[in-house]
Amino acid sequence: MGFLDGDLTRRDSVKRVAFGLSTLGFGPFVKADEPGLILRNSRPLDLETPVTALSPRLTPNDKFFIRSHLSTPAIGLEPWLLHVGGQVERRKSWSIEELERLEQVTIPAVLQCAGNGRAYFRPRVPGVQWDRGAVGHAEWSGVRLIDLLDRAGYKSTSQHVHLLGADAPPSPKTPRYLRSLPLEKALSPSTIVALRMNGAPLPYPHGGPLRLIVPGWTGNHWMKWLRQVVLSDVEAPGTYQQAGYKMPRSPAPPGAILQPSDMVSLTYMNVKSLITSPGEGATLKVGPQRVQGVAWTGAGHVTKLEVAFGAQGPWRPAELEGETTEGSWRTWSIQWSPERAGVYSIRARATDSHGETQPDVTPWNKSGYLWNGIDRVTCEVS
Amino acid sequence: MEPSPITSSAGSNHQGRIHSRVLVGGFALSAGVVFATWFGAAALGRDEAKPRQSAPNVSSEEGFAEEEERFFAQQALRENCLICHSEQMISGQRLTSAQWKAEVEKMVGMGSPLPAEQSELLINYLSQEYSDTTPAHPVKYLSYDDAMKQIEPVPSPARIEGVDIEAGKGHFTTHCATCHAPSGIGGDLGPNLLEIASLFRQPDFREVVHSGRHRMPGFQTVLSPAQVDQILGWLQAQRYPALPEESR
């Protein structure tokens, strides 16, 4: 769609113009091995992590996927303040410096877009066509939300915590990205207002200077550019809380008529794994090698990871490493020694402490949320 | 990149101007204009998903009609979708006609200024170009550093200082408020300008006010550079409204 303006960096434009002139615009413009993040949407910014970059326990900040509902706000028009108000005894505001002086906690947690894997649903569904990499694992550091709510003196009438970021909508008709958390989840000691990501000040594309961290829950709860917290007796109004980020209570086929009462809000992620090495389409040598990946779930932790080599191969247990902290991921690996050349499929499936196992295919839903079908890569052994 | 006409890289401005010239060529739809449109797009690396292997068919009346439809559909897309979205948001989808219709209607509800009479044209175009059987585009990459350069949400260079903000408010009221609303939070034709990162990209801001973008005309003969900076100073001093608090 090069006839459209607006999305290319200067370098890309030059490259494309040069390439276009030499070939009259036929053919691909970016080599598959070009480094970086996968561009899903440049305005607002949606970038996906190549799955092969997800092998380490922690995903580097500059490899971490980025999802934006609205544009990155201007940061620094005035000193950043986080306001807490609504049904509280006293309205409070904190500057970044004041937040840094409160007790800091560090929590490893998986951030995953609710729509990660949307591209696998059939029939296709609208939305960012995330493949497998709208997920990452970082150590988030900051202040417990409960410490702020305590200081403001939240009232017993309050049941929901409304969250608003600084990203402004382009039109007054465009809903703001306004969400709320049930009070109980807001008071969880693992729900934090993060100032740091993997030890560094929270980068702006990831919601810096402040972002809410809700371990175990889908990314739509992790409010970026957090500026305002309002205690209320009701859920947040508006499309993103009342209509968006909901799933049917039980799977419903395409075209089914669903009432609002048939829908429930997303909360916890489901159990899932990724094969991070080898990458899709990789060429390997005959002989022993290590296949590795990561696995996580929403509630509880991953207890088992199995891998199958070849279409008919038996499921073999892989070695799981790392902590069992709820909301974090574990790395896994398994030895594999293909003895003959050929094309092989590798499949991985995780099971969690609630006994949930990845299905072959996730039931279809119209928004394409929570894909967790058994992970697959195909590679060639030569 | 931001959902605002005042955001643009040098590259995209360049591209936009080329298209403006093509558009200025008029809608007479002589074969020359159609071919110029096609050629301009091809030279800039147009649609990788469905590269044309030959010049469009302009030798028949059907060919004209088809190209005319594409031409106006692409214009509708540019002027009504790309105010907020990048092209990948559209080209990454593979949807049925019914799904595209629902998406377009949803976006109109969210503030897209698409005129009702262009709705069918746009839906037909999207349904053909990005149907559920269209092959996927090759994957494109963007490095984190380049992404950061696109966003640049912090002052660089420093905030604009020492301009007459009140004068800026006056110029904004006279020249900008009709589309962007008196407060700057956006109206039917112009997007919100408050607290957006592009307020820190002063060269881009000046260029867009000077030359225009999408639906916006250029103000080069209307506003002096000093007046444009006054408007920018006023916009930087404005804040997007906070949430109301019932118990306040």
Chai-1 contact restraints between the chains, C-beta under 6 A:
chainA,res_idxA,chainB,res_idxB,connection_type,confidence,min_distance_angstrom,max_distance_angstrom,comment,restraint_id
A,M1,B,D47,contact,1.0,0.0,6.0,A-B,restraint_1
A,M1,B,E87,contact,1.0,0.0,6.0,A-B,restraint_2
A,M1,B,S91,contact,1.0,0.0,6.0,A-B,restraint_3
A,G2,B,L44,contact,1.0,0.0,6.0,A-B,restraint_4
A,G2,B,G45,contact,1.0,0.0,6.0,A-B,restraint_5
A,G2,B,R46,contact,1.0,0.0,6.0,A-B,restraint_6
A,F3,B,A41,contact,1.0,0.0,6.0,A-B,restraint_7
A,F3,B,R46,contact,1.0,0.0,6.0,A-B,restraint_8
A,F3,B,Q74,contact,1.0,0.0,6.0,A-B,restraint_9
A,L4,B,R78,contact,1.0,0.0,6.0,A-B,restraint_10
A,L4,B,E87,contact,1.0,0.0,6.0,A-B,restraint_11
A,D5,B,S12,contact,1.0,0.0,6.0,A-B,restraint_12
A,D5,B,Q15,contact,1.0,0.0,6.0,A-B,restraint_13
A,D5,B,G16,contact,1.0,0.0,6.0,A-B,restraint_14
A,G6,B,S12,contact,1.0,0.0,6.0,A-B,restraint_15
A,G6,B,L82,contact,1.0,0.0,6.0,A-B,restraint_16
A,D7,B,S86,contact,1.0,0.0,6.0,A-B,restraint_17
A,D7,B,E87,contact,1.0,0.0,6.0,A-B,restraint_18
A,L8,B,G11,contact,1.0,0.0,6.0,A-B,restraint_19
A,T9,B,S9,contact,1.0,0.0,6.0,A-B,restraint_20
A,T9,B,D146,contact,1.0,0.0,6.0,A-B,restraint_21
A,R10,B,S9,contact,1.0,0.0,6.0,A-B,restraint_22
A,R10,B,A10,contact,1.0,0.0,6.0,A-B,restraint_23
A,R10,B,G11,contact,1.0,0.0,6.0,A-B,restraint_24
A,S13,B,G11,contact,1.0,0.0,6.0,A-B,restraint_25
A,R16,B,G45,contact,1.0,0.0,6.0,A-B,restraint_26
A,G20,B,A43,contact,1.0,0.0,6.0,A-B,restraint_27
A,G20,B,L44,contact,1.0,0.0,6.0,A-B,restraint_28
A,G20,B,G45,contact,1.0,0.0,6.0,A-B,restraint_29
A,L21,B,A43,contact,1.0,0.0,6.0,A-B,restraint_30
A,L24,B,A42,contact,1.0,0.0,6.0,A-B,restraint_31
A,G25,B,A42,contact,1.0,0.0,6.0,A-B,restraint_32
A,G25,B,G45,contact,1.0,0.0,6.0,A-B,restraint_33
A,G25,B,R46,contact,1.0,0.0,6.0,A-B,restraint_34
A,F26,B,P51,contact,1.0,0.0,6.0,A-B,restraint_35
A,P28,B,E48,contact,1.0,0.0,6.0,A-B,restraint_36
A,P28,B,P138,contact,1.0,0.0,6.0,A-B,restraint_37
A,F29,B,G45,contact,1.0,0.0,6.0,A-B,restraint_38
A,V30,B,K140,contact,1.0,0.0,6.0,A-B,restraint_39
A,E34,B,Y141,contact,1.0,0.0,6.0,A-B,restraint_40
A,G36,B,Y141,contact,1.0,0.0,6.0,A-B,restraint_41
A,G36,B,L142,contact,1.0,0.0,6.0,A-B,restraint_42
A,G36,B,S143,contact,1.0,0.0,6.0,A-B,restraint_43
A,L37,B,L142,contact,1.0,0.0,6.0,A-B,restraint_44
A,I38,B,V139,contact,1.0,0.0,6.0,A-B,restraint_45
A,L39,B,K140,contact,1.0,0.0,6.0,A-B,restraint_46
A,L39,B,L142,contact,1.0,0.0,6.0,A-B,restraint_47
A,N41,B,S86,contact,1.0,0.0,6.0,A-B,restraint_48
A,N41,B,Q88,contact,1.0,0.0,6.0,A-B,restraint_49
A,N41,B,M89,contact,1.0,0.0,6.0,A-B,restraint_50
A,S42,B,M1,contact,1.0,0.0,6.0,A-B,restraint_51
A,S42,B,S86,contact,1.0,0.0,6.0,A-B,restraint_52
A,R43,B,M1,contact,1.0,0.0,6.0,A-B,restraint_53
A,R43,B,S86,contact,1.0,0.0,6.0,A-B,restraint_54
A,D62,B,Y144,contact,1.0,0.0,6.0,A-B,restraint_55
A,S71,B,E2,contact,1.0,0.0,6.0,A-B,restraint_56
A,S71,B,P3,contact,1.0,0.0,6.0,A-B,restraint_57
A,S71,B,I196,contact,1.0,0.0,6.0,A-B,restraint_58
A,T72,B,I151,contact,1.0,0.0,6.0,A-B,restraint_59
A,T72,B,P153,contact,1.0,0.0,6.0,A-B,restraint_60
A,T72,B,A197,contact,1.0,0.0,6.0,A-B,restraint_61
A,P73,B,E195,contact,1.0,0.0,6.0,A-B,restraint_62
A,A74,B,P153,contact,1.0,0.0,6.0,A-B,restraint_63
A,A74,B,E195,contact,1.0,0.0,6.0,A-B,restraint_64
A,A74,B,I196,contact,1.0,0.0,6.0,A-B,restraint_65
A,A74,B,A197,contact,1.0,0.0,6.0,A-B,restraint_66
A,A74,B,L199,contact,1.0,0.0,6.0,A-B,restraint_67
A,A74,B,F200,contact,1.0,0.0,6.0,A-B,restraint_68
A,I75,B,P153,contact,1.0,0.0,6.0,A-B,restraint_69
A,I75,B,V154,contact,1.0,0.0,6.0,A-B,restraint_70
A,G76,B,V154,contact,1.0,0.0,6.0,A-B,restraint_71
A,G76,B,P155,contact,1.0,0.0,6.0,A-B,restraint_72
A,L77,B,Q236,contact,1.0,0.0,6.0,A-B,restraint_73
A,G85,B,E245,contact,1.0,0.0,6.0,A-B,restraint_74
A,G86,B,E245,contact,1.0,0.0,6.0,A-B,restraint_75
A,G86,B,S247,contact,1.0,0.0,6.0,A-B,restraint_76
A,Q87,B,S247,contact,1.0,0.0,6.0,A-B,restraint_77
A,R124,B,R94,contact,1.0,0.0,6.0,A-B,restraint_78
A,R124,B,D132,contact,1.0,0.0,6.0,A-B,restraint_79
A,P126,B,Q93,contact,1.0,0.0,6.0,A-B,restraint_80
A,P126,B,L95,contact,1.0,0.0,6.0,A-B,restraint_81
A,P126,B,Q99,contact,1.0,0.0,6.0,A-B,restraint_82
A,P126,B,E103,contact,1.0,0.0,6.0,A-B,restraint_83
A,Q129,B,G92,contact,1.0,0.0,6.0,A-B,restraint_84
A,L164,B,L243,contact,1.0,0.0,6.0,A-B,restraint_85
A,A168,B,N192,contact,1.0,0.0,6.0,A-B,restraint_86
A,A168,B,L194,contact,1.0,0.0,6.0,A-B,restraint_87
A,A168,B,E195,contact,1.0,0.0,6.0,A-B,restraint_88
A,A168,B,Y240,contact,1.0,0.0,6.0,A-B,restraint_89
A,P170,B,P3,contact,1.0,0.0,6.0,A-B,restraint_90
A,P170,B,C84,contact,1.0,0.0,6.0,A-B,restraint_91
A,P170,B,G186,contact,1.0,0.0,6.0,A-B,restraint_92
A,P170,B,P191,contact,1.0,0.0,6.0,A-B,restraint_93
A,P170,B,N192,contact,1.0,0.0,6.0,A-B,restraint_94
A,S171,B,G111,contact,1.0,0.0,6.0,A-B,restraint_95
A,S171,B,G186,contact,1.0,0.0,6.0,A-B,restraint_96
A,P172,B,I185,contact,1.0,0.0,6.0,A-B,restraint_97
A,P172,B,G186,contact,1.0,0.0,6.0,A-B,restraint_98
A,K173,B,M110,contact,1.0,0.0,6.0,A-B,restraint_99
A,K173,B,G111,contact,1.0,0.0,6.0,A-B,restraint_100
A,T174,B,M110,contact,1.0,0.0,6.0,A-B,restraint_101
A,T174,B,G111,contact,1.0,0.0,6.0,A-B,restraint_102
A,Y204,B,P153,contact,1.0,0.0,6.0,A-B,restraint_103
A,Q228,B,A242,contact,1.0,0.0,6.0,A-B,restraint_104
A,Q228,B,L243,contact,1.0,0.0,6.0,A-B,restraint_105
A,V230,B,L243,contact,1.0,0.0,6.0,A-B,restraint_106
A,V230,B,E245,contact,1.0,0.0,6.0,A-B,restraint_107
